[in-house]
Amino acid sequence: MISAINTKVLISGAVILAAAALIIGATFAFFSDTETSTGNLFAAGAIDLKIDNESYITSSSGALVFSQSTSWSTTDLTTQRFFDFTDLKPGDIGEDTISIEVGSNDAWLCAATRITQDTDETCTDPESESTDPECSAPTPTPGAGELDSEVNFAFWKDDGDNVLESDEVQSIFLQGPISGLGEQGQIALVDGQGGPLGPSPVPGGSISYIGKAWCFGTPNATPVTQDGSGKLPNATNGPLVRGTGFACDGEGVNNAAQTDKVVGDIQFYAVQSRNNAGFDCDEGYTPSWEL
């Protein structure tokens, strides 16, 4: 027979075990906090070089006119041509302004040119041996055309209005005949050593302008007064209104250049300037021409 005292002991023991179980299984509420950062990302920036061109040419009547075939809006270059003129006459003049956009990142800019074809297509009667020795043979000598030495260029930093203005003359950075352009190699528009576009990288999201005029003959700079306006809508201060800023004298061109043809390529290159302060176009850029 279990005594009353033993019964009380057993009951007390059961109560203690139940209390222990409750303590072991309990959840305690301590102060706490959680911070979570989601969607962490690394994304590469871009250098996206795009070019447009606004072009003017001497018409068959001798007037300066807009050239639709050699003008285009901002794009990646594919089949566009800065020059595509097939009936030049001594004294003809043209002017183009290239707009260069590098995308959202600051960049250095380089350029290069090359001549791919220089030919005297046919020998006309006026191209006598006295004026064009290469036409003394039954067929013209390959690579011996004279047009590349008679068409002269000038390139300068423009403000976008397609006109050489008085304060832009000192920014002319490349001039001479087409034959000389083919020997330029890498052209530093702006690199770690500076350049005609300025001492600092081209800012991302900005537009840089390069004016280029050409003359079939002897060019003479006749800069107009700076109007301070830059590029205006509908070219209201452009070359059709104020002239190109150049005059062209064709009297020194003889018949040797008749029917000659010159073909060439122009290339532009952009590279990031951040973490690339010492970039040099001569050393860091090698033109990659299509075959």
C-alpha positions as CSV (number, residue, x, y, z in Angstrom):
1,M,0.0,0.0,0.0
2,I,1.4,3.4,-1.1
3,S,1.4,5.9,1.7
4,A,0.1,9.4,1.3
5,I,3.6,10.8,1.7
6,N,4.9,8.7,-1.2
7,T,2.0,9.8,-3.3
8,K,2.8,13.4,-2.7
9,V,6.5,12.7,-3.7
10,L,5.4,11.1,-6.9
11,I,3.1,13.9,-7.8
12,S,5.8,16.5,-7.0
13,G,8.3,14.6,-9.2
14,A,5.8,14.6,-12.1
15,V,5.2,18.3,-11.8
16,I,9.0,19.0,-11.8
17,L,9.4,16.9,-15.0
18,A,6.6,18.7,-16.8
19,A,8.0,22.1,-15.8
20,A,11.4,21.1,-17.2
21,A,9.9,20.0,-20.4
22,L,8.2,23.3,-20.8
23,I,11.4,25.2,-20.1
24,I,13.4,23.2,-22.6
25,G,10.7,23.7,-25.4
26,A,10.1,27.4,-24.8
27,T,11.0,30.1,-27.4
28,F,12.7,33.2,-26.0
29,A,12.0,36.6,-27.7
30,F,15.4,38.5,-27.8
31,F,15.7,42.0,-29.5
32,S,17.0,41.5,-33.1
33,D,17.2,43.2,-36.6
34,T,17.9,42.0,-40.1
35,E,19.1,44.1,-43.1
36,T,19.0,42.6,-46.6
37,S,20.6,44.0,-49.9
38,T,19.1,42.3,-53.0
39,G,19.9,42.4,-56.7
40,N,23.6,43.4,-56.3
41,L,24.9,44.0,-59.8
42,F,28.1,44.6,-61.8
43,A,27.4,46.0,-65.3
44,A,30.0,47.1,-67.9
45,G,29.7,50.5,-69.4
46,A,30.1,51.1,-73.1
47,I,32.0,53.2,-75.7
48,D,29.5,53.5,-78.6
49,L,31.0,55.6,-81.3
50,K,28.6,57.2,-83.7
51,I,29.2,59.5,-86.6
52,D,27.1,61.9,-88.7
53,N,28.1,64.1,-91.6
54,E,26.7,67.3,-93.2
55,S,28.1,67.9,-96.6
56,Y,28.2,70.7,-99.3
57,I,29.5,70.6,-102.8
58,T,29.9,72.8,-105.9
59,S,27.0,72.1,-108.3
60,S,27.2,71.9,-112.1
61,S,26.2,75.5,-112.2
62,G,29.1,76.5,-109.9
63,A,27.0,77.2,-106.8
64,L,27.6,75.7,-103.4
65,V,24.7,73.3,-102.6
66,F,23.8,70.8,-99.9
67,S,24.9,67.2,-100.8
68,Q,22.3,64.7,-99.9
69,S,24.2,61.7,-101.0
70,T,27.2,62.4,-98.7
71,S,25.1,63.6,-95.7
72,W,23.6,61.4,-93.0
73,S,22.3,61.6,-89.4
74,T,24.1,60.0,-86.4
75,T,24.7,56.3,-87.0
76,D,27.3,53.5,-87.0
77,L,29.2,53.7,-90.3
78,T,28.4,51.0,-92.8
79,T,28.2,52.1,-96.4
80,Q,28.3,55.9,-95.8
81,R,30.8,57.9,-97.8
82,F,32.2,61.3,-96.8
83,F,33.1,61.9,-100.5
84,D,31.5,60.4,-103.5
85,F,31.9,63.0,-106.3
86,T,32.5,61.9,-109.9
87,D,32.6,65.1,-112.0
88,L,35.1,67.4,-110.4
89,K,36.3,70.6,-112.2
90,P,39.2,72.8,-111.2
91,G,38.0,75.5,-108.8
92,D,35.3,73.2,-107.2
93,I,35.1,73.4,-103.5
94,G,33.3,71.4,-100.8
95,E,32.8,71.5,-97.1
96,D,31.7,68.8,-94.6
97,T,31.4,68.8,-90.8
98,I,31.7,65.5,-89.0
99,S,29.8,65.1,-85.7
100,I,31.3,62.5,-83.3
101,E,29.5,61.0,-80.4
102,V,31.1,58.6,-78.0
103,G,28.2,57.5,-75.9
104,S,28.0,57.8,-72.1
105,N,31.7,57.5,-71.2
106,D,34.6,59.9,-71.6
107,A,36.9,58.8,-74.3
108,W,40.1,59.4,-76.3
109,L,39.6,59.7,-80.1
110,C,41.9,58.7,-82.9
111,A,41.5,58.6,-86.7
112,A,43.3,57.2,-89.7
113,T,43.1,57.6,-93.5
114,R,44.4,55.6,-96.4
115,I,44.4,55.7,-100.2
116,T,43.2,52.5,-101.8
117,Q,43.1,53.5,-105.5
118,D,44.9,56.2,-107.5
119,T,44.5,55.8,-111.2
120,D,44.5,57.7,-114.4
121,E,41.4,56.0,-115.8
122,T,41.8,57.0,-119.5
123,C,44.1,59.2,-121.5
124,T,42.1,61.9,-123.2
125,D,43.4,64.0,-126.1
126,P,44.2,67.0,-123.9
127,E,46.4,64.8,-121.7
128,S,49.4,65.0,-124.0
129,E,52.8,63.7,-123.2
130,S,54.0,67.1,-122.3
131,T,51.4,67.6,-119.5
132,D,51.0,63.9,-118.5
133,P,54.0,61.6,-119.2
134,E,52.0,58.7,-117.8
135,C,49.7,58.9,-120.8
136,S,52.4,58.4,-123.4
137,A,51.8,54.6,-123.2
138,P,48.8,52.9,-124.8
139,T,47.2,52.6,-121.4
140,P,47.7,54.7,-118.2
141,T,50.3,53.7,-115.7
142,P,48.6,52.1,-112.7
143,G,48.7,54.2,-109.6
144,A,49.9,57.2,-111.5
145,G,47.0,59.6,-111.4
146,E,47.5,63.3,-110.7
147,L,44.1,64.0,-109.0
148,D,45.5,63.1,-105.6
149,S,48.0,65.9,-105.8
150,E,45.6,68.5,-107.1
151,V,42.7,68.1,-104.5
152,N,43.7,69.8,-101.3
153,F,42.1,69.4,-97.8
154,A,42.0,71.3,-94.5
155,F,40.6,69.8,-91.3
156,W,39.8,71.9,-88.2
157,K,37.9,71.8,-84.9
158,D,34.6,73.3,-85.7
159,D,31.7,74.5,-83.6
160,G,29.1,72.7,-85.7
161,D,28.1,75.4,-88.3
162,N,30.2,74.0,-91.2
163,V,32.1,77.3,-91.6
164,L,35.7,78.2,-90.9
165,E,35.4,81.1,-88.5
166,S,38.1,83.6,-87.4
167,D,38.9,81.9,-84.1
168,E,39.0,78.5,-85.7
169,V,41.9,79.0,-88.1
170,Q,44.5,78.2,-85.4
171,S,42.7,74.8,-84.8
172,I,43.5,73.6,-88.4
173,F,45.4,70.4,-87.7
174,L,45.7,68.6,-91.0
175,Q,46.0,70.1,-94.5
176,G,47.5,69.4,-97.9
177,P,46.8,67.2,-100.9
178,I,44.9,63.9,-100.8
179,S,48.3,62.1,-101.4
180,G,49.4,63.4,-98.0
181,L,46.3,62.2,-96.2
182,G,47.2,58.7,-97.2
183,E,50.6,59.0,-95.4
184,Q,49.2,60.3,-92.1
185,G,48.9,57.0,-90.2
186,Q,47.3,57.4,-86.9
187,I,45.9,60.8,-86.2
188,A,45.4,61.9,-82.5
189,L,42.2,63.9,-82.3
190,V,42.6,63.8,-78.5
191,D,44.7,61.4,-76.5
192,G,46.7,61.4,-73.3
193,Q,49.1,64.0,-74.9
194,G,46.2,66.3,-76.0
195,G,45.2,67.0,-79.6
196,P,43.1,69.4,-81.7
197,L,39.9,68.5,-79.9
198,G,41.4,69.7,-76.6
199,P,43.6,68.8,-73.7
200,S,41.1,66.5,-72.1
201,P,39.0,63.4,-73.1
202,V,35.8,63.9,-75.0
203,P,33.1,64.0,-72.4
204,G,30.5,61.1,-72.6
205,G,27.2,62.3,-74.0
206,S,28.8,65.3,-75.8
207,I,29.2,66.0,-79.5
208,S,32.5,67.0,-81.1
209,Y,32.7,68.6,-84.5
210,I,35.4,68.4,-87.1
211,G,35.2,70.6,-90.2
212,K,36.8,69.6,-93.4
213,A,37.1,71.6,-96.6
214,W,38.5,70.6,-99.9
215,C,39.5,72.4,-103.1
216,F,40.3,71.2,-106.6
217,G,43.2,73.6,-106.9
218,T,44.8,75.9,-104.5
219,P,42.8,76.6,-101.3
220,N,43.0,79.9,-99.4
221,A,41.5,80.4,-96.0
222,T,39.0,83.3,-95.9
223,P,37.5,82.8,-92.4
224,V,34.3,84.6,-91.5
225,T,33.6,86.4,-88.3
226,Q,32.7,84.1,-85.4
227,D,29.0,84.4,-84.7
228,G,29.1,82.5,-81.4
229,S,26.1,80.4,-82.4
230,G,27.4,77.0,-83.3
231,K,25.1,74.7,-85.1
232,L,21.6,76.3,-85.7
233,P,18.5,74.5,-87.0
234,N,18.1,74.4,-90.8
235,A,21.8,75.6,-91.2
236,T,20.6,79.2,-91.0
237,N,24.2,80.3,-90.2
238,G,25.9,77.6,-92.4
239,P,28.0,77.8,-95.6
240,L,25.0,78.5,-97.9
241,V,24.5,81.7,-96.0
242,R,28.1,82.7,-95.0
243,G,30.3,80.7,-97.3
244,T,32.7,77.9,-96.3
245,G,35.5,80.1,-95.0
246,F,37.7,79.1,-97.9
247,A,38.3,80.2,-101.5
248,C,39.5,77.8,-104.2
249,D,41.7,78.8,-107.1
250,G,41.7,76.3,-109.9
251,E,43.9,78.1,-112.4
252,G,47.0,76.1,-111.6
253,V,45.4,72.8,-112.5
254,N,46.3,71.4,-115.9
255,N,44.8,68.7,-118.1
256,A,46.9,65.9,-116.6
257,A,44.2,65.3,-113.9
258,Q,41.4,64.7,-116.4
259,T,39.5,61.4,-115.8
260,D,41.7,60.5,-112.8
261,K,40.1,58.7,-109.8
262,V,41.1,58.5,-106.2
263,V,39.5,56.2,-103.7
264,G,40.3,56.1,-100.0
265,D,39.1,55.2,-96.5
266,I,38.6,57.1,-93.3
267,Q,38.4,55.4,-89.9
268,F,37.6,56.7,-86.4
269,Y,38.5,55.0,-83.1
270,A,37.4,55.7,-79.5
271,V,38.7,54.2,-76.3
272,Q,37.9,54.8,-72.7
273,S,39.9,57.4,-70.9
274,R,39.2,56.3,-67.3
275,N,42.1,54.2,-66.0
276,N,43.8,54.9,-69.3
277,A,45.3,58.3,-68.8
278,G,48.5,57.7,-70.8
279,F,46.8,56.4,-74.0
280,D,48.7,57.4,-77.1
281,C,47.1,57.0,-80.6
282,D,50.4,56.3,-82.2
283,E,51.1,53.4,-79.9
284,G,47.7,52.2,-78.8
285,Y,45.7,52.3,-82.0
286,T,46.4,50.3,-85.1
287,P,43.8,50.9,-87.9
288,S,41.9,47.7,-88.9
289,W,41.0,48.0,-92.5
290,E,38.6,45.7,-94.3
291,L,40.2,43.8,-97.2
